[in-house]
Amino acid sequence: MNFVNMEKDDRIAGFIQKRAEKLETFFDRITSGEAYIKSEPDSIANGGKMVEIKLFVPGGSLFARETSKSYEESTDVVIESLRKQLTKFKEKLSAH
């Protein structure tokens, strides 16, 4: 968990960790992941709370980013995007 332009917040880190762990129910071969939590003052119109998550899977990586008014909202959008990507990735593996 990497906090950029802000102090580390254990509440936010725990929230993101808890949501990200649920992704393993869709694809159990995730090797690792990185999360970046940013406060973006130049994107205040979007809320300025950015969450980026990159997941590493065998043969590649998946990435999602969202900026909104809260870190929780950004996290939920990112996790949903990654869930869809994992489902497609798993379907491609099954097809081969």
Buried (B, 14 or more C-beta within 10 A) or exposed (E): BEBEEEEEEEEBBEBBEEBBEEBEEBBEEBEEBEBBBBBBEEBEEBBBBBBBBBBEBEEEEBEBBBBBEEBBBBBBBBBEBBBEBBEEBBEEEEEE
